[in-house]
């Protein structure tokens, strides 16, 4: 954990953010007292559900080709 004054934090914010991004915690002090703490954002996994479940729920009534041709013709007029 790094302890740094507000003035130093202002002057070195970019490098402090780099350190925080790597997992380090930074405490910012004003007149010797803690006023802020920079901590890394927790990693949130971005997993998507498998598409197989979704595909199984889709039902198209009738012929797909016929439906598309009818919709295309209807949108023209």
C-alpha positions in Angstrom: 0.0 0.0 0.0 1.3 3.4 -1.0 0.6 6.5 1.1 0.9 9.8 -0.8 -0.1 13.4 -0.3 -2.9 15.0 -2.3 -0.4 17.3 -4.1 1.8 14.3 -5.0 -1.2 12.4 -6.2 -2.3 15.3 -8.4 1.2 15.5 -9.9 1.6 11.7 -10.4 -2.0 10.6 -11.1 -1.2 8.7 -14.3 1.5 6.6 -12.7 -0.7 6.0 -9.6 -3.5 4.7 -11.8 -1.0 2.3 -13.5 0.0 0.9 -10.1 -3.6 0.5 -9.0 -4.4 -1.2 -12.3 -1.6 -3.7 -11.4 -3.3 -4.5 -8.1 -1.7 -2.0 -5.7 -3.7 0.2 -3.3 -3.0 3.9 -2.9 -4.0 6.0 0.1 -4.2 9.8 -0.4 -3.5 12.0 2.6 -4.4 15.6 3.3 -2.5 17.2 6.2 -1.5 13.7 7.4 -5.0 12.3 7.4 -6.5 9.7 5.0 -9.0 11.3 2.7 -9.2 8.9 -0.2 -8.2 5.4 -1.2 -7.6 4.1 -4.8 -8.2 0.4 -5.1 -8.3 -1.9 -8.1 -11.7 -2.5 -9.7 -12.7 -6.1 -9.1 -12.4 -8.3 -12.2 -15.9 -9.3 -13.5 -15.8 -12.2 -15.9 -17.8 -11.6 -19.0 -19.2 -15.0 -20.0 -22.2 -15.3 -22.2 -24.6 -18.2 -22.0 -24.4 -20.8 -24.7 -26.5 -20.0 -27.7 -27.9 -23.5 -27.9 -30.6 -22.8 -25.3 -31.6 -19.6 -27.1 -31.7 -21.3 -30.5 -34.0 -24.0 -29.1 -36.6 -21.4 -28.1 -36.9 -19.8 -31.6 -39.8 -21.2 -33.6 -40.6 -19.9 -37.1 -44.1 -20.7 -38.3 -44.5 -21.7 -42.0 -41.8 -21.5 -44.6 -39.0 -19.1 -43.8 -38.5 -18.2 -47.5 -42.2 -17.7 -48.1 -42.5 -15.5 -44.9 -39.5 -13.4 -46.0 -40.9 -12.9 -49.5 -44.4 -11.9 -48.2 -42.9 -9.5 -45.7 -40.7 -8.0 -48.4 -43.6 -7.6 -50.8 -45.8 -6.0 -48.0 -43.1 -3.5 -47.1 -42.8 -2.2 -50.7 -46.4 -1.0 -51.0 
